Amino acid sequence: MPRSGAYVVSDLPRHRLCRNVCARCGRSGAYRREKLAARYGNIALPDVLIALTACERRGDFSKPYGAGYVEPPGAAR
């Protein structure tokens, strides 16, 4: 359960990939918890998503990006 209203990197299941995709540019990715923690620390997952999708493929930055998690980070599997 999120402590402050948003899941953080350490809330992700240990052996499951965190998948994201952007509907606007088509970019997608899958990351392990350890890699995200090493790269960004234990920050909120919405902040991780923004960092992962800040790319030049976005084009017009005045429009919101279309990125989201493929499966909600807290969803049971």
PDB file of N, H, CA, C and O in Angstrom:
ATOM      1  N   MET A   1       0.843  -1.187   0.000  1.00  0.00           N
ATOM      2  CA  MET A   1       0.000   0.000   0.000  1.00  0.00           C
ATOM      3  C   MET A   1       0.882   1.242   0.000  1.00  0.00           C
ATOM      4  O   MET A   1       1.837   1.309   0.774  1.00  0.00           O
ATOM      5  N   PRO A   2       0.596   2.206  -0.827  1.00  0.00           N
ATOM      6  CA  PRO A   2       1.405   3.419  -0.873  1.00  0.00           C
ATOM      7  C   PRO A   2       1.341   4.188   0.442  1.00  0.00           C
ATOM      8  O   PRO A   2       0.291   4.279   1.079  1.00  0.00           O
ATOM      9  N   ARG A   3       2.471   4.731   0.827  1.00  0.00           N
ATOM     10  H   ARG A   3       3.324   4.657   0.310  1.00  0.00           H
ATOM     11  CA  ARG A   3       2.535   5.496   2.067  1.00  0.00           C
ATOM     12  C   ARG A   3       2.072   6.928   1.875  1.00  0.00           C
ATOM     13  O   ARG A   3       1.472   7.511   2.778  1.00  0.00           O
ATOM     14  N   SER A   4       2.340   7.501   0.713  1.00  0.00           N
ATOM     15  H   SER A   4       2.828   7.027  -0.020  1.00  0.00           H
ATOM     16  CA  SER A   4       2.023   8.915   0.511  1.00  0.00           C
ATOM     17  C   SER A   4       1.096   9.137  -0.686  1.00  0.00           C
ATOM     18  O   SER A   4       1.076  10.225  -1.262  1.00  0.00           O
ATOM     19  N   GLY A   5       0.346   8.134  -1.053  1.00  0.00           N
ATOM     20  H   GLY A   5       0.361   7.250  -0.585  1.00  0.00           H
ATOM     21  CA  GLY A   5      -0.570   8.282  -2.170  1.00  0.00           C
ATOM     22  C   GLY A   5      -0.006   7.801  -3.498  1.00  0.00           C
ATOM     23  O   GLY A   5      -0.743   7.695  -4.478  1.00  0.00           O
ATOM     24  N   ALA A   6       1.282   7.511  -3.545  1.00  0.00           N
ATOM     25  H   ALA A   6       1.880   7.597  -2.748  1.00  0.00           H
ATOM     26  CA  ALA A   6       1.901   7.004  -4.776  1.00  0.00           C
ATOM     27  C   ALA A   6       2.866   5.878  -4.420  1.00  0.00           C
ATOM     28  O   ALA A   6       3.564   5.939  -3.408  1.00  0.00           O
ATOM     29  N   TYR A   7       2.893   4.870  -5.251  1.00  0.00           N
ATOM     30  H   TYR A   7       2.326   4.821  -6.073  1.00  0.00           H
ATOM     31  CA  TYR A   7       3.867   3.806  -5.053  1.00  0.00           C
ATOM     32  C   TYR A   7       5.264   4.350  -5.322  1.00  0.00           C
ATOM     33  O   TYR A   7       5.444   5.241  -6.152  1.00  0.00           O
ATOM     34  N   VAL A   8       6.241   3.811  -4.620  1.00  0.00           N
ATOM     35  H   VAL A   8       6.095   3.087  -3.946  1.00  0.00           H
ATOM     36  CA  VAL A   8       7.638   4.163  -4.846  1.00  0.00           C
ATOM     37  C   VAL A   8       8.355   2.933  -5.387  1.00  0.00           C
ATOM     38  O   VAL A   8       7.797   1.835  -5.380  1.00  0.00           O
ATOM     39  N   VAL A   9       9.568   3.107  -5.847  1.00  0.00           N
ATOM     40  H   VAL A   9      10.020   3.999  -5.853  1.00  0.00           H
ATOM     41  CA  VAL A   9      10.323   2.022  -6.482  1.00  0.00           C
ATOM     42  C   VAL A   9      10.404   0.787  -5.582  1.00  0.00           C
ATOM     43  O   VAL A   9      10.258  -0.333  -6.071  1.00  0.00           O
ATOM     44  N   SER A  10      10.631   0.965  -4.295  1.00  0.00           N
ATOM     45  H   SER A  10      10.749   1.875  -3.898  1.00  0.00           H
ATOM     46  CA  SER A  10      10.771  -0.194  -3.396  1.00  0.00           C
ATOM     47  C   SER A  10       9.466  -0.960  -3.204  1.00  0.00           C
ATOM     48  O   SER A  10       9.487  -2.079  -2.692  1.00  0.00           O
ATOM     49  N   ASP A  11       8.329  -0.384  -3.604  1.00  0.00           N
ATOM     50  H   ASP A  11       8.312   0.525  -4.021  1.00  0.00           H
ATOM     51  CA  ASP A  11       7.041  -1.085  -3.518  1.00  0.00           C
ATOM     52  C   ASP A  11       6.861  -2.100  -4.642  1.00  0.00           C
ATOM     53  O   ASP A  11       5.983  -2.960  -4.558  1.00  0.00           O
ATOM     54  N   LEU A  12       7.669  -2.017  -5.682  1.00  0.00           N
ATOM     55  H   LEU A  12       8.382  -1.319  -5.750  1.00  0.00           H
ATOM     56  CA  LEU A  12       7.552  -2.949  -6.804  1.00  0.00           C
ATOM     57  C   LEU A  12       7.941  -4.356  -6.373  1.00  0.00           C
ATOM     58  O   LEU A  12       8.862  -4.516  -5.571  1.00  0.00           O
ATOM     59  N   PRO A  13       7.262  -5.379  -6.886  1.00  0.00           N
ATOM     60  CA  PRO A  13       7.666  -6.756  -6.587  1.00  0.00           C
ATOM     61  C   PRO A  13       9.097  -7.007  -7.062  1.00  0.00           C
ATOM     62  O   PRO A  13       9.507  -6.497  -8.105  1.00  0.00           O
ATOM     63  N   ARG A  14       9.841  -7.779  -6.307  1.00  0.00           N
ATOM     64  H   ARG A  14       9.507  -8.192  -5.460  1.00  0.00           H
ATOM     65  CA  ARG A  14      11.266  -7.978  -6.545  1.00  0.00           C
ATOM     66  C   ARG A  14      11.579  -8.610  -7.905  1.00  0.00           C
ATOM     67  O   ARG A  14      12.508  -8.167  -8.581  1.00  0.00           O
ATOM     68  N   HIS A  15      10.846  -9.608  -8.308  1.00  0.00           N
ATOM     69  H   HIS A  15      10.092  -9.967  -7.759  1.00  0.00           H
ATOM     70  CA  HIS A  15      11.192 -10.361  -9.524  1.00  0.00           C
ATOM     71  C   HIS A  15      10.206 -10.127 -10.657  1.00  0.00           C
ATOM     72  O   HIS A  15       9.965 -11.019 -11.470  1.00  0.00           O
ATOM     73  N   ARG A  16       9.643  -8.946 -10.710  1.00  0.00           N
ATOM     74  H   ARG A  16       9.838  -8.222 -10.049  1.00  0.00           H
ATOM     75  CA  ARG A  16       8.690  -8.649 -11.771  1.00  0.00           C
ATOM     76  C   ARG A  16       9.126  -7.401 -12.517  1.00  0.00           C
ATOM     77  O   ARG A  16       9.646  -6.460 -11.919  1.00  0.00           O
ATOM     78  N   LEU A  17       8.915  -7.397 -13.812  1.00  0.00           N
ATOM     79  H   LEU A  17       8.492  -8.162 -14.298  1.00  0.00           H
ATOM     80  CA  LEU A  17       9.287  -6.235 -14.608  1.00  0.00           C
ATOM     81  C   LEU A  17       8.233  -5.147 -14.489  1.00  0.00           C
ATOM     82  O   LEU A  17       7.036  -5.429 -14.433  1.00  0.00           O
ATOM     83  N   CYS A  18       8.683  -3.919 -14.452  1.00  0.00           N
ATOM     84  H   CYS A  18       9.655  -3.689 -14.497  1.00  0.00           H
ATOM     85  CA  CYS A  18       7.809  -2.754 -14.462  1.00  0.00           C
ATOM     86  C   CYS A  18       7.758  -2.304 -15.916  1.00  0.00           C
ATOM     87  O   CYS A  18       8.760  -1.836 -16.455  1.00  0.00           O
ATOM     88  N   ARG A  19       6.606  -2.442 -16.549  1.00  0.00           N
ATOM     89  H   ARG A  19       5.792  -2.822 -16.111  1.00  0.00           H
ATOM     90  CA  ARG A  19       6.473  -2.141 -17.980  1.00  0.00           C
ATOM     91  C   ARG A  19       5.733  -0.827 -18.188  1.00  0.00           C
ATOM     92  O   ARG A  19       4.753  -0.523 -17.508  1.00  0.00           O
ATOM     93  N   ASN A  20       6.236  -0.058 -19.150  1.00  0.00           N
ATOM     94  H   ASN A  20       7.033  -0.305 -19.702  1.00  0.00           H
ATOM     95  CA  ASN A  20       5.572   1.192 -19.509  1.00  0.00           C
ATOM     96  C   ASN A  20       5.535   1.339 -21.025  1.00  0.00           C
ATOM     97  O   ASN A  20       6.345   0.752 -21.743  1.00  0.00           O
ATOM     98  N   VAL A  21       4.577   2.137 -21.496  1.00  0.00           N
ATOM     99  H   VAL A  21       3.920   2.614 -20.913  1.00  0.00           H
ATOM    100  CA  VAL A  21       4.431   2.381 -22.927  1.00  0.00           C
ATOM    101  C   VAL A  21       3.878   3.787 -23.126  1.00  0.00           C
ATOM    102  O   VAL A  21       3.121   4.295 -22.299  1.00  0.00           O
ATOM    103  N   CYS A  22       4.271   4.411 -24.249  1.00  0.00           N
ATOM    104  H   CYS A  22       4.886   3.998 -24.921  1.00  0.00           H
ATOM    105  CA  CYS A  22       3.773   5.745 -24.581  1.00  0.00           C
ATOM    106  C   CYS A  22       2.907   5.643 -25.841  1.00  0.00           C
ATOM    107  O   CYS A  22       3.375   5.222 -26.899  1.00  0.00           O
ATOM    108  N   ALA A  23       1.667   6.027 -25.713  1.00  0.00           N
ATOM    109  H   ALA A  23       1.286   6.370 -24.854  1.00  0.00           H
ATOM    110  CA  ALA A  23       0.735   5.962 -26.844  1.00  0.00           C
ATOM    111  C   ALA A  23       1.063   6.991 -27.922  1.00  0.00           C
ATOM    112  O   ALA A  23       0.702   6.802 -29.083  1.00  0.00           O
ATOM    113  N   ARG A  24       1.740   8.071 -27.554  1.00  0.00           N
ATOM    114  H   ARG A  24       2.034   8.224 -26.610  1.00  0.00           H
ATOM    115  CA  ARG A  24       2.053   9.127 -28.529  1.00  0.00           C
ATOM    116  C   ARG A  24       3.252   8.778 -29.402  1.00  0.00           C
ATOM    117  O   ARG A  24       3.199   8.959 -30.619  1.00  0.00           O
ATOM    118  N   CYS A  25       4.332   8.282 -28.803  1.00  0.00           N
ATOM    119  H   CYS A  25       4.375   8.135 -27.814  1.00  0.00           H
ATOM    120  CA  CYS A  25       5.536   8.054 -29.607  1.00  0.00           C
ATOM    121  C   CYS A  25       5.819   6.577 -29.861  1.00  0.00           C
ATOM    122  O   CYS A  25       6.681   6.246 -30.675  1.00  0.00           O
ATOM    123  N   GLY A  26       5.102   5.684 -29.172  1.00  0.00           N
ATOM    124  H   GLY A  26       4.402   5.954 -28.511  1.00  0.00           H
ATOM    125  CA  GLY A  26       5.295   4.257 -29.384  1.00  0.00           C
ATOM    126  C   GLY A  26       6.432   3.651 -28.575  1.00  0.00           C
ATOM    127  O   GLY A  26       6.671   2.446 -28.652  1.00  0.00           O
ATOM    128  N   ARG A  27       7.123   4.456 -27.815  1.00  0.00           N
ATOM    129  H   ARG A  27       6.929   5.435 -27.752  1.00  0.00           H
ATOM    130  CA  ARG A  27       8.234   3.950 -27.012  1.00  0.00           C
ATOM    131  C   ARG A  27       7.689   3.070 -25.887  1.00  0.00           C
ATOM    132  O   ARG A  27       6.659   3.378 -25.286  1.00  0.00           O
ATOM    133  N   SER A  28       8.394   1.977 -25.612  1.00  0.00           N
ATOM    134  H   SER A  28       9.230   1.728 -26.100  1.00  0.00           H
ATOM    135  CA  SER A  28       8.008   1.108 -24.503  1.00  0.00           C
ATOM    136  C   SER A  28       9.268   0.598 -23.826  1.00  0.00           C
ATOM    137  O   SER A  28      10.358   0.651 -24.397  1.00  0.00           O
ATOM    138  N   GLY A  29       9.114   0.114 -22.627  1.00  0.00           N
ATOM    139  H   GLY A  29       8.229   0.072 -22.164  1.00  0.00           H
ATOM    140  CA  GLY A  29      10.255  -0.396 -21.890  1.00  0.00           C
ATOM    141  C   GLY A  29       9.817  -1.300 -20.761  1.00  0.00           C
ATOM    142  O   GLY A  29       8.655  -1.300 -20.354  1.00  0.00           O
ATOM    143  N   ALA A  30      10.764  -2.069 -20.264  1.00  0.00           N
ATOM    144  H   ALA A  30      11.708  -2.069 -20.595  1.00  0.00           H
ATOM    145  CA  ALA A  30      10.542  -2.951 -19.125  1.00  0.00           C
ATOM    146  C   ALA A  30      11.784  -2.865 -18.241  1.00  0.00           C
ATOM    147  O   ALA A  30      12.908  -3.023 -18.718  1.00  0.00           O
ATOM    148  N   TYR A  31      11.572  -2.616 -16.970  1.00  0.00           N
ATOM    149  H   TYR A  31      10.659  -2.488 -16.583  1.00  0.00           H
ATOM    150  CA  TYR A  31      12.681  -2.376 -16.045  1.00  0.00           C
ATOM    151  C   TYR A  31      12.502  -3.191 -14.781  1.00  0.00           C
ATOM    152  O   TYR A  31      11.383  -3.381 -14.305  1.00  0.00           O
ATOM    153  N   ARG A  32      13.604  -3.670 -14.245  1.00  0.00           N
ATOM    154  H   ARG A  32      14.513  -3.516 -14.632  1.00  0.00           H
ATOM    155  CA  ARG A  32      13.593  -4.364 -12.955  1.00  0.00           C
ATOM    156  C   ARG A  32      13.724  -3.336 -11.837  1.00  0.00           C
ATOM    157  O   ARG A  32      14.300  -2.263 -12.017  1.00  0.00           O
ATOM    158  N   ARG A  33      13.182  -3.689 -10.697  1.00  0.00           N
ATOM    159  H   ARG A  33      12.714  -4.561 -10.551  1.00  0.00           H
ATOM    160  CA  ARG A  33      13.207  -2.793  -9.537  1.00  0.00           C
ATOM    161  C   ARG A  33      14.622  -2.336  -9.204  1.00  0.00           C
ATOM    162  O   ARG A  33      14.836  -1.160  -8.913  1.00  0.00           O
ATOM    163  N   GLU A  34      15.585  -3.246  -9.241  1.00  0.00           N
ATOM    164  H   GLU A  34      15.411  -4.202  -9.477  1.00  0.00           H
ATOM    165  CA  GLU A  34      16.960  -2.926  -8.881  1.00  0.00           C
ATOM    166  C   GLU A  34      17.564  -1.881  -9.830  1.00  0.00           C
ATOM    167  O   GLU A  34      18.296  -0.991  -9.398  1.00  0.00           O
ATOM    168  N   LYS A  35      17.253  -1.999 -11.112  1.00  0.00           N
ATOM    169  H   LYS A  35      16.659  -2.723 -11.463  1.00  0.00           H
ATOM    170  CA  LYS A  35      17.779  -1.045 -12.091  1.00  0.00           C
ATOM    171  C   LYS A  35      17.171   0.341 -11.882  1.00  0.00           C
ATOM    172  O   LYS A  35      17.872   1.351 -11.947  1.00  0.00           O
ATOM    173  N   LEU A  36      15.860   0.382 -11.630  1.00  0.00           N
ATOM    174  H   LEU A  36      15.290  -0.438 -11.577  1.00  0.00           H
ATOM    175  CA  LEU A  36      15.208   1.668 -11.378  1.00  0.00           C
ATOM    176  C   LEU A  36      15.740   2.316 -10.101  1.00  0.00           C
ATOM    177  O   LEU A  36      15.956   3.527 -10.060  1.00  0.00           O
ATOM    178  N   ALA A  37      15.951   1.509  -9.057  1.00  0.00           N
ATOM    179  H   ALA A  37      15.776   0.525  -9.090  1.00  0.00           H
ATOM    180  CA  ALA A  37      16.463   2.037  -7.783  1.00  0.00           C
ATOM    181  C   ALA A  37      17.876   2.577  -7.951  1.00  0.00           C
ATOM    182  O   ALA A  37      18.214   3.617  -7.386  1.00  0.00           O
ATOM    183  N   ALA A  38      18.699   1.885  -8.718  1.00  0.00           N
ATOM    184  H   ALA A  38      18.424   1.040  -9.178  1.00  0.00           H
ATOM    185  CA  ALA A  38      20.075   2.347  -8.938  1.00  0.00           C
ATOM    186  C   ALA A  38      20.097   3.642  -9.747  1.00  0.00           C
ATOM    187  O   ALA A  38      20.939   4.509  -9.511  1.00  0.00           O
ATOM    188  N   ARG A  39      19.191   3.773 -10.682  1.00  0.00           N
ATOM    189  H   ARG A  39      18.507   3.069 -10.874  1.00  0.00           H
ATOM    190  CA  ARG A  39      19.182   4.930 -11.571  1.00  0.00           C
ATOM    191  C   ARG A  39      18.504   6.158 -10.956  1.00  0.00           C
ATOM    192  O   ARG A  39      18.975   7.281 -11.133  1.00  0.00           O
ATOM    193  N   TYR A  40      17.390   5.942 -10.227  1.00  0.00           N
ATOM    194  H   TYR A  40      17.007   5.030 -10.084  1.00  0.00           H
ATOM    195  CA  TYR A  40      16.589   7.059  -9.733  1.00  0.00           C
ATOM    196  C   TYR A  40      16.455   7.134  -8.218  1.00  0.00           C
ATOM    197  O   TYR A  40      15.994   8.148  -7.694  1.00  0.00           O
ATOM    198  N   GLY A  41      16.843   6.092  -7.513  1.00  0.00           N
ATOM    199  H   GLY A  41      17.217   5.268  -7.939  1.00  0.00           H
ATOM    200  CA  GLY A  41      16.629   6.062  -6.069  1.00  0.00           C
ATOM    201  C   GLY A  41      15.220   5.576  -5.773  1.00  0.00           C
ATOM    202  O   GLY A  41      14.547   5.034  -6.650  1.00  0.00           O
ATOM    203  N   ASN A  42      14.779   5.768  -4.552  1.00  0.00           N
ATOM    204  H   ASN A  42      15.325   6.209  -3.840  1.00  0.00           H
ATOM    205  CA  ASN A  42      13.459   5.291  -4.140  1.00  0.00           C
ATOM    206  C   ASN A  42      12.429   6.415  -4.278  1.00  0.00           C
ATOM    207  O   ASN A  42      11.869   6.888  -3.289  1.00  0.00           O
ATOM    208  N   ILE A  43      12.194   6.832  -5.530  1.00  0.00           N
ATOM    209  H   ILE A  43      12.649   6.448  -6.333  1.00  0.00           H
ATOM    210  CA  ILE A  43      11.255   7.936  -5.770  1.00  0.00           C
ATOM    211  C   ILE A  43       9.893   7.385  -6.185  1.00  0.00           C
ATOM    212  O   ILE A  43       9.752   6.195  -6.466  1.00  0.00           O
ATOM    213  N   ALA A  44       8.903   8.257  -6.219  1.00  0.00           N
ATOM    214  H   ALA A  44       9.017   9.223  -5.990  1.00  0.00           H
ATOM    215  CA  ALA A  44       7.541   7.866  -6.596  1.00  0.00           C
ATOM    216  C   ALA A  44       7.507   7.417  -8.060  1.00  0.00           C
ATOM    217  O   ALA A  44       8.192   7.986  -8.910  1.00  0.00           O
ATOM    218  N   LEU A  45       6.706   6.397  -8.337  1.00  0.00           N
ATOM    219  H   LEU A  45       6.149   5.935  -7.647  1.00  0.00           H
ATOM    220  CA  LEU A  45       6.625   5.852  -9.693  1.00  0.00           C
ATOM    221  C   LEU A  45       6.109   6.842 -10.735  1.00  0.00           C
ATOM    222  O   LEU A  45       6.543   6.762 -11.884  1.00  0.00           O
ATOM    223  N   PRO A  46       5.202   7.777 -10.401  1.00  0.00           N
ATOM    224  CA  PRO A  46       4.857   8.787 -11.405  1.00  0.00           C
ATOM    225  C   PRO A  46       6.074   9.624 -11.826  1.00  0.00           C
ATOM    226  O   PRO A  46       6.179  10.022 -12.986  1.00  0.00           O
ATOM    227  N   ASP A  47       6.987   9.888 -10.893  1.00  0.00           N
ATOM    228  H   ASP A  47       6.901   9.564  -9.951  1.00  0.00           H
ATOM    229  CA  ASP A  47       8.208  10.633 -11.220  1.00  0.00           C
ATOM    230  C   ASP A  47       9.153   9.800 -12.083  1.00  0.00           C
ATOM    231  O   ASP A  47       9.824  10.334 -12.965  1.00  0.00           O
ATOM    232  N   VAL A  48       9.204   8.497 -11.830  1.00  0.00           N
ATOM    233  H   VAL A  48       8.658   8.064 -11.113  1.00  0.00           H
ATOM    234  CA  VAL A  48      10.014   7.600 -12.664  1.00  0.00           C
ATOM    235  C   VAL A  48       9.482   7.611 -14.087  1.00  0.00           C
ATOM    236  O   VAL A  48      10.253   7.690 -15.043  1.00  0.00           O
ATOM    237  N   LEU A  49       8.169   7.534 -14.228  1.00  0.00           N
ATOM    238  H   LEU A  49       7.542   7.470 -13.451  1.00  0.00           H
ATOM    239  CA  LEU A  49       7.548   7.524 -15.552  1.00  0.00           C
ATOM    240  C   LEU A  49       7.872   8.799 -16.328  1.00  0.00           C
ATOM    241  O   LEU A  49       8.169   8.737 -17.521  1.00  0.00           O
ATOM    242  N   ILE A  50       7.818   9.933 -15.672  1.00  0.00           N
ATOM    243  H   ILE A  50       7.577   9.982 -14.703  1.00  0.00           H
ATOM    244  CA  ILE A  50       8.153  11.197 -16.326  1.00  0.00           C
ATOM    245  C   ILE A  50       9.607  11.195 -16.786  1.00  0.00           C
ATOM    246  O   ILE A  50       9.908  11.633 -17.896  1.00  0.00           O
ATOM    247  N   ALA A  51      10.511  10.703 -15.936  1.00  0.00           N
ATOM    248  H   ALA A  51      10.267  10.348 -15.034  1.00  0.00           H
ATOM    249  CA  ALA A  51      11.934  10.653 -16.298  1.00  0.00           C
ATOM    250  C   ALA A  51      12.172   9.697 -17.463  1.00  0.00           C
ATOM    251  O   ALA A  51      12.969   9.993 -18.353  1.00  0.00           O
ATOM    252  N   LEU A  52      11.496   8.570 -17.465  1.00  0.00           N
ATOM    253  H   LEU A  52      10.849   8.329 -16.742  1.00  0.00           H
ATOM    254  CA  LEU A  52      11.683   7.576 -18.529  1.00  0.00           C
ATOM    255  C   LEU A  52      11.125   8.049 -19.869  1.00  0.00           C
ATOM    256  O   LEU A  52      11.617   7.638 -20.920  1.00  0.00           O
ATOM    257  N   THR A  53      10.120   8.895 -19.846  1.00  0.00           N
ATOM    258  H   THR A  53       9.720   9.229 -18.992  1.00  0.00           H
ATOM    259  CA  THR A  53       9.457   9.293 -21.090  1.00  0.00           C
ATOM    260  C   THR A  53       9.857  10.683 -21.565  1.00  0.00           C
ATOM    261  O   THR A  53       9.281  11.194 -22.525  1.00  0.00           O
ATOM    262  N   ALA A  54      10.819  11.294 -20.919  1.00  0.00           N
ATOM    263  H   ALA A  54      11.287  10.880 -20.139  1.00  0.00           H
ATOM    264  CA  ALA A  54      11.302  12.604 -21.367  1.00  0.00           C
ATOM    265  C   ALA A  54      12.255  12.370 -22.538  1.00  0.00           C
ATOM    266  O   ALA A  54      13.470  12.300 -22.359  1.00  0.00           O
ATOM    267  N   CYS A  55      11.692  12.251 -23.724  1.00  0.00           N
ATOM    268  H   CYS A  55      10.704  12.307 -23.870  1.00  0.00           H
ATOM    269  CA  CYS A  55      12.521  11.932 -24.890  1.00  0.00           C
ATOM    270  C   CYS A  55      12.241  12.881 -26.049  1.00  0.00           C
ATOM    271  O   CYS A  55      11.208  13.549 -26.088  1.00  0.00           O
ATOM    272  N   GLU A  56      13.169  12.927 -26.979  1.00  0.00           N
ATOM    273  H   GLU A  56      14.008  12.384 -26.946  1.00  0.00           H
ATOM    274  CA  GLU A  56      13.033  13.798 -28.145  1.00  0.00           C
ATOM    275  C   GLU A  56      11.950  13.306 -29.100  1.00  0.00           C
ATOM    276  O   GLU A  56      11.498  14.074 -29.949  1.00  0.00           O
ATOM    277  N   ARG A  57      11.525  12.059 -28.988  1.00  0.00           N
ATOM    278  H   ARG A  57      11.892  11.435 -28.298  1.00  0.00           H
ATOM    279  CA  ARG A  57      10.480  11.530 -29.864  1.00  0.00           C
ATOM    280  C   ARG A  57       9.126  12.173 -29.586  1.00  0.00           C
ATOM    281  O   ARG A  57       8.212  12.085 -30.406  1.00  0.00           O
ATOM    282  N   ARG A  58       9.000  12.811 -28.441  1.00  0.00           N
ATOM    283  H   ARG A  58       9.742  12.883 -27.774  1.00  0.00           H
ATOM    284  CA  ARG A  58       7.735  13.398 -28.046  1.00  0.00           C
ATOM    285  C   ARG A  58       7.313  14.526 -28.970  1.00  0.00           C
ATOM    286  O   ARG A  58       6.118  14.759 -29.152  1.00  0.00           O
ATOM    287  N   GLY A  59       8.262  15.223 -29.552  1.00  0.00           N
ATOM    288  H   GLY A  59       9.233  15.034 -29.405  1.00  0.00           H
ATOM    289  CA  GLY A  59       7.925  16.278 -30.504  1.00  0.00           C
ATOM    290  C   GLY A  59       7.397  17.530 -29.847  1.00  0.00           C
ATOM    291  O   GLY A  59       8.173  18.333 -29.329  1.00  0.00           O
ATOM    292  N   ASP A  60       6.101  17.710 -29.859  1.00  0.00           N
ATOM    293  H   ASP A  60       5.470  17.058 -30.280  1.00  0.00           H
ATOM    294  CA  ASP A  60       5.466  18.910 -29.328  1.00  0.00           C
ATOM    295  C   ASP A  60       5.299  18.789 -27.805  1.00  0.00           C
ATOM    296  O   ASP A  60       4.415  18.080 -27.324  1.00  0.00           O
ATOM    297  N   PHE A  61       6.152  19.483 -27.064  1.00  0.00           N
ATOM    298  H   PHE A  61       6.870  20.058 -27.455  1.00  0.00           H
ATOM    299  CA  PHE A  61       6.136  19.384 -25.612  1.00  0.00           C
ATOM    300  C   PHE A  61       4.978  20.146 -24.978  1.00  0.00           C
ATOM    301  O   PHE A  61       4.794  20.072 -23.763  1.00  0.00           O
ATOM    302  N   SER A  62       4.185  20.882 -25.776  1.00  0.00           N
ATOM    303  H   SER A  62       4.333  20.941 -26.763  1.00  0.00           H
ATOM    304  CA  SER A  62       3.029  21.577 -25.220  1.00  0.00           C
ATOM    305  C   SER A  62       1.858  20.619 -25.005  1.00  0.00           C
ATOM    306  O   SER A  62       0.908  20.948 -24.295  1.00  0.00           O
ATOM    307  N   LYS A  63       1.924  19.433 -25.618  1.00  0.00           N
ATOM    308  H   LYS A  63       2.696  19.166 -26.195  1.00  0.00           H
ATOM    309  CA  LYS A  63       0.883  18.426 -25.448  1.00  0.00           C
ATOM    310  C   LYS A  63       1.347  17.406 -24.412  1.00  0.00           C
ATOM    311  O   LYS A  63       2.531  17.069 -24.376  1.00  0.00           O
ATOM    312  N   PRO A  64       0.453  16.913 -23.578  1.00  0.00           N
ATOM    313  CA  PRO A  64       0.857  15.934 -22.569  1.00  0.00           C
ATOM    314  C   PRO A  64       1.339  14.641 -23.220  1.00  0.00           C
ATOM    315  O   PRO A  64       0.862  14.246 -24.283  1.00  0.00           O
ATOM    316  N   TYR A  65       2.291  13.995 -22.558  1.00  0.00           N
ATOM    317  H   TYR A  65       2.679  14.316 -21.694  1.00  0.00           H
ATOM    318  CA  TYR A  65       2.784  12.728 -23.081  1.00  0.00           C
ATOM    319  C   TYR A  65       1.729  11.665 -22.855  1.00  0.00           C
ATOM    320  O   TYR A  65       0.840  11.832 -22.020  1.00  0.00           O
ATOM    321  N   GLY A  66       1.823  10.585 -23.590  1.00  0.00           N
ATOM    322  H   GLY A  66       2.545  10.450 -24.268  1.00  0.00           H
ATOM    323  CA  GLY A  66       0.825   9.520 -23.502  1.00  0.00           C
ATOM    324  C   GLY A  66       1.327   8.302 -22.766  1.00  0.00           C
ATOM    325  O   GLY A  66       0.798   7.206 -22.952  1.00  0.00           O
ATOM    326  N   ALA A  67       2.342   8.471 -21.932  1.00  0.00           N
ATOM    327  H   ALA A  67       2.771   9.362 -21.781  1.00  0.00           H
ATOM    328  CA  ALA A  67       2.942   7.335 -21.251  1.00  0.00           C
ATOM    329  C   ALA A  67       2.125   6.883 -20.064  1.00  0.00           C
ATOM    330  O   ALA A  67       1.441   7.673 -19.414  1.00  0.00           O
ATOM    331  N   GLY A  68       2.211   5.607 -19.800  1.00  0.00           N
ATOM    332  H   GLY A  68       2.767   4.965 -20.329  1.00  0.00           H
ATOM    333  CA  GLY A  68       1.560   5.020 -18.643  1.00  0.00           C
ATOM    334  C   GLY A  68       2.131   3.638 -18.390  1.00  0.00           C
ATOM    335  O   GLY A  68       2.841   3.081 -19.227  1.00  0.00           O
ATOM    336  N   TYR A  69       1.817   3.100 -17.240  1.00  0.00           N
ATOM    337  H   TYR A  69       1.241   3.552 -16.559  1.00  0.00           H
ATOM    338  CA  TYR A  69       2.268   1.757 -16.918  1.00  0.00           C
ATOM    339  C   TYR A  69       1.329   0.751 -17.570  1.00  0.00           C
ATOM    340  O   TYR A  69       0.111   0.931 -17.550  1.00  0.00           O
ATOM    341  N   VAL A  70       1.890  -0.308 -18.148  1.00  0.00           N
ATOM    342  H   VAL A  70       2.879  -0.454 -18.165  1.00  0.00           H
ATOM    343  CA  VAL A  70       1.097  -1.339 -18.815  1.00  0.00           C
ATOM    344  C   VAL A  70       0.185  -2.021 -17.798  1.00  0.00           C
ATOM    345  O   VAL A  70      -0.980  -2.296 -18.085  1.00  0.00           O
ATOM    346  N   GLU A  71       0.711  -2.287 -16.632  1.00  0.00           N
ATOM    347  H   GLU A  71       1.658  -2.063 -16.398  1.00  0.00           H
ATOM    348  CA  GLU A  71      -0.042  -2.896 -15.543  1.00  0.00           C
ATOM    349  C   GLU A  71       0.185  -2.016 -14.325  1.00  0.00           C
ATOM    350  O   GLU A  71       1.332  -1.669 -14.044  1.00  0.00           O
ATOM    351  N   PRO A  72      -0.837  -1.646 -13.605  1.00  0.00           N
ATOM    352  CA  PRO A  72      -0.617  -0.807 -12.430  1.00  0.00           C
ATOM    353  C   PRO A  72       0.422  -1.429 -11.497  1.00  0.00           C
ATOM    354  O   PRO A  72       0.356  -2.625 -11.213  1.00  0.00           O
ATOM    355  N   PRO A  73       1.382  -0.628 -11.015  1.00  0.00           N
ATOM    356  CA  PRO A  73       2.465  -1.150 -10.189  1.00  0.00           C
ATOM    357  C   PRO A  73       2.013  -1.945  -8.976  1.00  0.00           C
ATOM    358  O   PRO A  73       2.728  -2.855  -8.556  1.00  0.00           O
ATOM    359  N   GLY A  74       0.874  -1.646  -8.401  1.00  0.00           N
ATOM    360  H   GLY A  74       0.294  -0.906  -8.742  1.00  0.00           H
ATOM    361  CA  GLY A  74       0.415  -2.372  -7.216  1.00  0.00           C
ATOM    362  C   GLY A  74      -0.507  -3.544  -7.505  1.00  0.00           C
ATOM    363  O   GLY A  74      -1.008  -4.183  -6.580  1.00  0.00           O
ATOM    364  N   ALA A  75      -0.736  -3.833  -8.787  1.00  0.00           N
ATOM    365  H   ALA A  75      -0.329  -3.314  -9.538  1.00  0.00           H
ATOM    366  CA  ALA A  75      -1.668  -4.906  -9.151  1.00  0.00           C
ATOM    367  C   ALA A  75      -1.123  -6.267  -8.766  1.00  0.00           C
ATOM    368  O   ALA A  75       0.061  -6.552  -8.948  1.00  0.00           O
ATOM    369  N   ALA A  76      -1.995  -7.100  -8.232  1.00  0.00           N
ATOM    370  H   ALA A  76      -2.956  -6.868  -8.084  1.00  0.00           H
ATOM    371  CA  ALA A  76      -1.599  -8.453  -7.878  1.00  0.00           C
ATOM    372  C   ALA A  76      -1.485  -9.294  -9.136  1.00  0.00           C
ATOM    373  O   ALA A  76      -2.204  -9.086 -10.113  1.00  0.00           O
ATOM    374  N   ARG A  77      -0.597 -10.213  -9.093  1.00  0.00           N
ATOM    375  H   ARG A  77      -0.012 -10.382  -8.299  1.00  0.00           H
ATOM    376  CA  ARG A  77      -0.398 -11.055 -10.264  1.00  0.00           C
ATOM    377  C   ARG A  77      -0.539 -12.489  -9.884  1.00  0.00           C
ATOM    378  O   ARG A  77      -0.407 -13.369 -10.735  1.00  0.00           O
TER     379      ARG A  77
END
